[in-house]
Structure formats: structure tokens, C-alpha cells
Amino acid sequence: MNVRLGRQSDDAGLMRMMSQIVMPGSTSISYSYEGSFIRALEAEGYDQRTLVGERSGVIVAAGSVTKRKVFLQGRPVEVGYLASLRIAPEARGSLLLARGYRLLGELQQSELQLPLYLTSIMRNNVAALRLLTSGRAGLPHYRLVGGYKTAVIPIFRNYPRPKGYSFLGGEAAGIDPIFDCLEQC
């Protein structure tokens, strides 16, 4: 198995792998990056990089690192954001994760040079929390800083809707209409 930096030509394989992996928990989630996995990373930050794990030319693992500007102790600072970490079931238990973090360490030393990295892990994804905080196989030290809640707009038949607005069910439209909408906000 090999770990390397992703290329534009990996986009279709990344979308396929991401849509096939279900994140476990009380609410199981699978992500679809239809349109472009690489372009979807623009929503997470800038200066994106994707690390890809492959076996016999097939993508079986991936993770992304982007940069974000945040305020740290009252001052603006650039940090890394680690996201979209997925490992196909048949590749779990291998050294792909350790190799990916080793490659990230090399990028940190040669290019990124960021003071810290943030990541979000769903609280009930116990397997990911246990693995990423284990320190095994040279994995970096993760420190739990806190949690956050995600609000969801309830859409029920009898829910009083605000006047002048309508809520419609979603459809597969690709990423461009979403970016267009966000740019108008």
C-alpha cells in the first residue's frame, strides 16, 4: 500500500470511495462529494491538499488538510484543518494511517509550517476517537479541546413556517449552486 499526495486525476476515485464509506454511530453518515471532491474542500479552507492511500492503483484511504485563518488568543493566525479522513474497511488495521500522518509531518516541515492543526470528530464515532487518540504507530498527540453542537432546521408537515420563506427537499445538484448561494450571503 502506498500513501501520496492526491492529484486532480484522483477526483473520481475519491468521490467513489467517500460515498461508499459509512461513518458509524447513533446516526450513520455517508458523504457524497458529487461534482468534485477536490473542489468541495474549498468550503473547509484554502491551500488544500489531499493525502491518498492506494492499493493496486485503487484509492482505499484519504484525508485532507486545508489552511484556515482563526483568532488564537486574540490574534489572527493561520492553522491547519484536518478533515475527510476515511479508510475503506478492507484497508483498516494497516499502516496507511501512520504513513499518512508521516507524510503530513513531512509537509508540515517543508511547506505548511503551521503552529497547530484542528480536526472535528463526531462524538459517537468511538472507533475514530480511540484510534486517533491512541498515539500508536507514531500517530500525533490529539488533545480534546471541546465539543460543539450542530443545529438542524426542522422540516415537519405541521411546523409553522416563517412567512415569505419555503423549505424544499434537497436534490442532487452538484457543488456549483451551493457555492453560488454561499457567495450571495
N, C-alpha and C positions, 0 to 999 in steps of 0.2 A: 504494500500500500504506500501511496505517495501523497505528500502534502505540498501544495504550491500556492502561489498567488493566482487568483482567478483571472480569467480573460473574458473579453466580450463574447467570444465564441462559446463560453460555458453557460450563457444565459438560459438557453432552452433546458439543459440538463439540470441547472439549479432550480428552475421553476418546477420541473417534473419531480425532483427529489423533495422539495419543500412541500408540495401538495400531497405527497404520499405519506409523510410522517405526521403522526398524530401525537400531540403533547398530552401526556396523561394527567389525570387529576379529577376532581369532582366535576369539572367542566372540561371535557376533552376538546382541544382546539387543533385545527389544521389550517395552515396559512396558504393562500393562493396568491402568487405574485404574477398573475397573468398580465401579459403585456411585456414586462421586463423585470426580473428580479433586481438586476443591477440599477435600473432607473428608480425602482421603489426605495432603494437605500437613500435616495436624496431626501426623503422625509425624515430620516434618522440623523442626518448631519451632512457634513461636506468632507471632501478629500477621502472618499470611500475606498476601501479595499476589501476584497473578499478572499478568504482563505478556503481552499478547496482540498478535500481529501478524495482520492480516487483509487479504485481497484480495477485493474484491467481496462482502463480508459473510461470507466463509469463513475460518475460522481456519487459518493456514498456519505460524504460529510461536508459541512460548510459552516462558516461563521463570518461575520462581518465586523469591521472596525471602521468607525467614522469619527470625525472630529466635531466637537460642539463647543460653543462659547458659553460659559456659565459664570456665575459670580461665586467665588470661593473666598470666604472671609471678607466679603465686601468689595473684592477686586475682580475685574473681568479676567478670566483665564481660559485657555484652550485645554480641553480634556478629551480623552478618548471615550467612545461609547461602543461597547461590545454587544452585539445582538445577533439574532437569527442563527444561533448555534443549533445545529441539527446533526444527528448521526443516525444513519439508517440502521435498523435493528440488526442486520447481518454484519455490521461493522462495529457494533458496541463491544466493549471489552478489549478492543485492540489498542494500539498505541497512537492511533490517529489524533486523539485529543491532546496528548502530551506533545506530539510533533507539531500540531497546530499552534500551541502556546509557545513552543520553542521558536517557530517561525515568527510569531508575533513579537517575541523578545528581540529577535534579530532586527525586525522592522523598527522597533522602539529605539534600539541603539543607533541604527543607521539613518533613519528618516523621520520617524514620528516625534521622538523625544518629548513626550508628554509627561506632565507631573503625576497624573493618575488616570485610571480608567473606571468608568461606571458601567454597570450592567443591571438589567431587570430580570428577575427570575420569579415566575409565578409561585406563590407561597405553597400551593399544594402540589407542585412538581418536586416531590420529595427526592426522587432519584437524582435529578439535576442538582438540587441543593446539596445533597450528600456527596455527590461526586466532585462538584466544583469547590467545595469547602474542605475536601479531604487532604489536600496537599500531596496526594500520591503522585508518583511518576513525574515529579518536578513541576506539578501544576502550581501556579502562583497562589499567593495567600489572598483569599477573598475574605472581606470583613463585612458583616451585615451592618448596614448603617441605619436602615429604617424601612418602613413599608409605605405603600400608597394605595389609594382606592381609585378604581375606575368607575365613573358614572356612566350609566346607560340610559338612553331615552326610552321610557316605556311606551310601547305602542300596543294598546289594547282596544278592543272594539268600543268599550264604554268609557274610555279615558277621555276626560274633557280636553279638547284640543284648543290651543290658543287661536283666536280669530285672525284670519288673514294668512294662516300657515296650513300646509297639508303635509302629512307624512306618508311616504310611499314605500313599499317594499323595494329592496335593492335588486339590482340585476348586474350581471357581468358586463361591465362597460370599459374595462381597462383602466389604466392609471391616469391617462391624459385628462379626462373630465374631472377627476378628483383634484389634480394639480390646478386645473383652471379654476375650480371652485375655491380652493385654498388661496390662490393668488388674489381673489376678489375680496377676501376678508381683511 
